[in-house]
Amino acid sequence: MNDAPQQDPTKLFVGNLPWSISEEDLTNLFSPYGELEDVHLVTDRYSGRSRGIAFVKFAGDDGEANAKAAMEALNGQENDGRELRVNIAEPRKPREDRGGGGGGSYNRGGGDRGGSRGGGGYNSRSGGDRGGYNRGGNSRY
């Protein structure tokens, strides 16, 4: 059984967008090709500025044909001095477990990042090869 996500032919990836573009601008750009279900402009979480990519999903029974028409018409079109890249969006790949946690500080231990390193900080008795001074253990003072 194949659990891989399936490609959605009604959802387009739009790349090389000018940073000044808004979701409203994208809606105006793609709506002549059909009814839109969703427009998502990817923005920087700190500045709120566009990261230059977006996803546009067409709605209804004609969504696939409308997405194809928009892709053919807009791919390579210049927008604010930038040549747009419009393709069928690839399904999101499952995220790998990259661990988590952190190094810890001042008697807090730390996150479990895998391996045998343990936490850190002052006076940490959690073992491992991390930690500041006075980690406990066999101190002669």
Backbone torsions as a table, in degrees:
resi	resn	phi	psi	omega
1	MET	NA	130.7	-177.6
2	ASN	-97.2	114.5	-178.9
3	ASP	-95.7	7.5	-179.2
4	ALA	-65.2	140.1	178.2
5	PRO	-62.0	142.9	-179.6
6	GLN	-90.8	145.9	178.5
7	GLN	-70.1	137.5	178.5
8	ASP	-101.8	108.9	-176.4
9	PRO	-69.7	-5.2	178.3
10	THR	-96.2	-4.3	-176.6
11	LYS	-109.9	125.4	-178.3
12	LEU	-108.8	143.6	169.6
13	PHE	-96.7	131.4	179.0
14	VAL	-120.7	120.1	-177.2
15	GLY	-123.0	171.1	-178.8
16	ASN	61.6	35.1	178.2
17	LEU	-77.5	149.1	173.2
18	PRO	-66.4	145.5	-178.9
19	TRP	-65.1	-19.1	-177.5
20	SER	-83.0	-5.2	-174.5
21	ILE	-72.1	149.9	178.5
22	SER	-118.3	168.3	176.2
23	GLU	-62.3	-34.8	177.7
24	GLU	-63.6	-42.3	176.8
25	ASP	-60.1	-43.1	179.2
26	LEU	-64.3	-42.2	177.7
27	THR	-59.5	-44.9	178.8
28	ASN	-64.6	-32.8	-179.1
29	LEU	-72.7	-38.9	-173.6
30	PHE	-98.1	-22.2	-175.5
31	SER	-63.2	-26.4	176.3
32	PRO	-63.0	-15.2	-177.8
33	TYR	-95.0	-5.7	177.4
34	GLY	150.4	174.9	-178.9
35	GLU	-69.0	132.1	-179.2
36	LEU	-98.9	135.2	176.1
37	GLU	-90.5	-37.4	-176.3
38	ASP	-155.5	140.7	172.5
39	VAL	-129.9	120.1	-178.7
40	HIS	-126.0	110.6	176.0
41	LEU	-91.6	122.2	-179.4
42	VAL	-79.5	123.9	-176.6
43	THR	-120.7	157.2	175.5
44	ASP	-69.2	132.4	-174.5
45	ARG	-68.7	-22.3	-178.3
46	TYR	-94.4	-46.0	-176.0
47	SER	-91.5	-22.0	-177.0
48	GLY	79.8	-0.8	-178.3
49	ARG	-80.0	149.1	177.4
50	SER	-56.0	142.4	174.9
51	ARG	-94.5	5.4	175.3
52	GLY	89.1	8.6	176.4
53	ILE	-135.0	155.5	180.0
54	ALA	-153.0	166.3	174.0
55	PHE	-127.1	133.7	-179.4
56	VAL	-126.1	126.4	-179.6
57	LYS	-116.8	128.0	178.2
58	PHE	-89.6	148.0	-176.2
59	ALA	-104.6	167.1	170.8
60	GLY	81.2	178.6	-178.5
61	ASP	-65.7	-27.1	-179.7
62	ASP	-91.6	9.0	-174.8
63	GLY	-55.4	-43.0	-178.0
64	GLU	-66.4	-45.4	179.1
65	ALA	-65.5	-39.5	179.3
66	ASN	-66.0	-40.3	178.8
67	ALA	-64.1	-41.5	179.5
68	LYS	-64.0	-42.3	179.4
69	ALA	-63.8	-43.1	179.1
70	ALA	-64.5	-41.7	-179.7
71	MET	-62.5	-45.3	-179.5
72	GLU	-65.5	-36.6	-177.4
73	ALA	-78.5	-36.3	-170.0
74	LEU	-101.1	-19.6	179.6
75	ASN	-64.4	123.9	-179.2
76	GLY	89.5	-9.0	179.1
77	GLN	-70.7	141.2	179.5
78	GLU	-82.4	136.3	177.5
79	ASN	-137.4	112.5	179.9
80	ASP	54.7	41.9	176.7
81	GLY	82.5	4.5	-178.8
82	ARG	-121.5	138.1	-179.9
83	GLU	-85.5	113.8	-176.5
84	LEU	-66.9	147.1	171.7
85	ARG	-115.0	117.5	-179.1
86	VAL	-125.3	119.4	-178.8
87	ASN	-139.5	163.6	170.5
88	ILE	-63.7	132.3	-177.6
89	ALA	-68.9	136.1	174.7
90	GLU	-78.4	145.5	176.7
91	PRO	-63.6	148.0	179.5
92	ARG	-67.3	130.4	179.3
93	LYS	-77.2	144.9	177.2
94	PRO	-62.9	139.6	-179.6
95	ARG	-76.9	139.8	175.1
96	GLU	-80.4	151.4	174.7
97	ASP	-75.2	106.9	-177.8
98	ARG	-94.1	13.7	-177.2
99	GLY	80.2	-163.9	-179.9
100	GLY	-175.3	-160.3	179.1
101	GLY	75.8	-172.5	-178.2
102	GLY	-154.8	-170.5	-173.1
103	GLY	-79.2	-24.7	-179.1
104	GLY	76.5	162.9	177.0
105	SER	-159.9	161.0	179.0
106	TYR	33.4	77.6	171.4
107	ASN	62.6	30.6	-179.7
108	ARG	-111.1	-6.0	-176.9
109	GLY	78.6	-126.4	-179.9
110	GLY	173.9	179.8	-179.7
111	GLY	-81.4	160.5	175.6
112	ASP	-87.1	102.6	-177.5
113	ARG	-98.8	15.5	-178.0
114	GLY	84.9	170.2	-179.7
115	GLY	73.3	-160.6	-175.6
116	SER	-120.3	26.3	-173.0
117	ARG	-80.4	-33.0	-179.7
118	GLY	74.5	-173.9	-175.5
119	GLY	-86.1	-156.0	-177.5
120	GLY	-159.6	-163.2	178.0
121	GLY	98.4	177.9	179.3
122	TYR	-68.3	146.5	169.3
123	ASN	54.6	30.0	-178.5
124	SER	-84.2	128.5	178.4
125	ARG	-108.1	18.4	-175.0
126	SER	-82.0	1.8	175.7
127	GLY	81.7	-166.3	-179.4
128	GLY	81.6	-175.6	-177.7
129	ASP	-106.0	16.5	179.1
130	ARG	-105.6	165.5	171.6
131	GLY	126.5	161.6	179.7
132	GLY	-88.4	-159.9	178.5
133	TYR	-74.9	166.4	-179.6
134	ASN	55.5	52.4	-178.6
135	ARG	-81.6	5.0	-176.5
136	GLY	85.8	-163.5	178.8
137	GLY	88.0	-145.5	-174.5
138	ASN	-91.4	71.2	177.3
139	SER	-86.0	137.8	179.5
140	ARG	-92.3	5.6	-178.1
141	TYR	-106.4	NA	NA
